[in-house]
């Protein structure tokens, strides 16, 4: 599998950018990576990682806007190559990340350091993907965290990030009740027990149940005053019973 690394030069200096690109490509020469220059946000979707090259303090604001635009739409490893970490703006960058891992690398650390960090991050990502692939092959259903989806047979049910956290919690507790408080903690990290929280959870569950209509393997059962439970539907039980009979024969 070839990983694609994007490089975003904030400053428009073609000669210097070409030199930086060559140095980074040299640092990644032993790996199976493609390095492409990013000019438009539409290119981001194809990337496994992004290097943002900052040169002057005026570059920080532009990079800030790029990160704000990317934070909801993409999950990436992002390495910010900067002249230093002193700027107050650059200290804010890691806090912008909801779905991505952002790391600041000072230029004086050298491009070899950048190459090592890219190699380690993508090796880890590929390890997780391979483990997921091996795990899901024999299953009729599984959660795909990389695509925020529940896969049931040939149905791919796309979810929002919060919906995925909820279905992940229910999936891990299949046939067991998950309380409102537990779901709130999964989504927001805390739970106060207020009535508003139950309403929010109920709203998420409503949307998830609508999406589950695309398949007939799982249902979400409402456990009054307590919470919710992911269960196998009647259709799924019939399929499993037929499978058991075939095995016995």
N, C-alpha and C positions, 0 to 999 in steps of 0.2 A: 504494500500500500504506500503510495507516494503522498506525502503531506504537502500542503500548499501554504507557504508563508508569504504574507503581504508586507510590504514596506511602505509606510506613509511618510513622505517628506513634507513637513509643514512649510519649510521655506522653499521658494521656487528658484533654486540655483542648480541648473541642470548639470554643470560640470562637477560640482562638489557632490551632488546627489548620486551621480554615476560612480564616483570614487567610493562613497560610502556603501553603495549597493555591491560593488565588486568585493570590498573588504568583508561584508557580511556573507556574501556568497562563498568566499574563500573559507570563512569560519565554519560554514555548513557543508563544506565540500565532501566530507566523508559520509554524510547522511543522504537519504533518499528524499530530498526536499526540492520543491520548485519554489523559486523566489519571484514574485511578481510585484510590480510597482502599482500602488493604489492611487487612483485619481478620482474615482466615483464611489459613492456609498454602495451602489448596486453590486460592486465586486466583492464586498465583505462576505456575502453568503457562502462563497466557495472556499473560504479560508479555514485553516486549522489554527492559525496563529497570526498575530499582527505585530509588527515592529513599528513604533511611532518615533521618528527621529526629530528631536527638538534641538535647536541651535542657539536661539536667542530668547530672551525673556518675553518678547512679543509673540513668540510661537505658542506660549502656554495657553493663551486664551482660545486660539483656534483649535488646539488639541482638546481643550476642555469641551468645546462644542461638539466635536466629533464623538467624544466619549458619551456625552449626554444623548446624542442621537442613536448611538449603538446599544446603549445599556439594556433596553427592553427587547430589542429585536434579535440579538445574537449572543451566543455563548462562545467565548474565545479565550485563548491565552493572549494577553497583551503585554508586550515589553516596551516600556518607554525609555528610549535612549536619550539621556539629557546631559547637559554640561555640568549639572549639579543638582542637589536636592534642597537647596536653600530657599527657593521660591515658595511662598505660602500657597500659591495655586497648585504647584506640583504635589504638595502634601495632601491635597484634597482628592487627587486622582483615584487612589485605591478605594475611597469611600463612595465613588460613583458606581462601583461595580455591583450589580445585582446578579448577573448571570455569568460574568467573566472574571478571570483571575488577572489582576493588573499588578505588574511589578516594575519598579523604577530601577534602572541601571545607569550608573554614571559612566560617561564616555571614557573617563580615565581608568575605569576597571578593565577596559579593553574589549575587543570584539570576541576574543576567545571565551571570555566569561559569558557573553551573550550566547555564543554557540552552545556552550555547555548547558545553560539554563533552558534553551529551546529544545535541545536533545532530550534532556531529562523530562521536561513537561510532556512532550509529544510521545515519548516512549511510554510514559505512564498512561496517557490517554489511549494509546493503541492497545496497551495491556488490558485496560478496562473494557474497551470495545470487543476485543477478542474473547475475553471472559464472558461477556454478555452474549456474544454469538454462540459460544459453546453451550452456554446454559440454556438458551432459548430453543435450540434445535429440536430437542425431543418434546417440547411442550406445545400444547394447543393454544396456550395463552401466556402472555408475559408483559411486563412493563418495559418500555424503552425510554430510559431517562434522557438519552441523547436527542430524542425527537419529541419528548414530552407527550407520549402516547401510550395507550393501552392497546395491545394487539391481541385479537381473539380470532383464531383461525386466519382467514384472509382479510379480516376487517381491521383497519387501522383507525383508532378513535383518537383524534387530536384533542389535546387538552391545553388549557392555560397553565401557567406555572403553579398557581394556587390550587387549581383543580387537580393537577398531577400530584401535589403534596397530599391532598385529601385521599385520592384514590389509592395512592401508595400506602397510606396508613391503613385504609380499609382492606387492601389486598394482603398486607402483612398480617392482618388480624381476621382473615377469612372465617366466616361463621361465628365470629365473636363481636360483641357490642363495642363500638368505639364511642366514647362520650363526647358531648359538645365541647367540654373543656379540653379534651385531648386533641380534637380537631383544631380548636382555636390556637392551641400551643404550636401545632404543626404549621399553621399558616403564619401566625404573627409572633410566635416565640413566647407569648404570655397569654394568660386567661384570667379575667377578673370575675367571671360568673354573671356578668350583666345580661339582661334580657336582649340587648342589642346584639350581643355575640351570637345568641341562638338564631336570631333573625338572619345574620350574615351567613352563618353556616347553612341554614335552611335554603338560602338563596343559591349558594354554591351547589348544594346537593340537587336542587331543582334542575340546574343547568346540566350537571353531570348525568342525572337520570335521563334527561332528554337525549343526551349523546349516546347513552347506553342502549337506546332503542335501535341503534344501528346493528346490534348483535342480540343473540338470544341465549347467551351463556351465563351472564351474570345479572343479578338484580340487586338493588340497594333497598333493604328493608328498614322502615322507620320504626324505631323502638321508642314508643311514646315516653316523653319526659326524660329519657336517658341519652339517646343519640341515634346512631345508625349502624347497620351491619351489612357487609357485602356477603351475598349468598349465591349459590348456584341456582339458576332458574330451573323450572320443571323440565324444560327442554334439555338442559345439560344433564340432569339426572337420567333422562331417558337414553341419551347418548352413552353415558357411562355404564348404564345397566346393559345395553346392547354389547358394548365392548367387553364387559365382564363375561357375558354369556359366550361370546366368541372364544375368549381365552379358555374358558372351562371346557368347551367342546374340543 
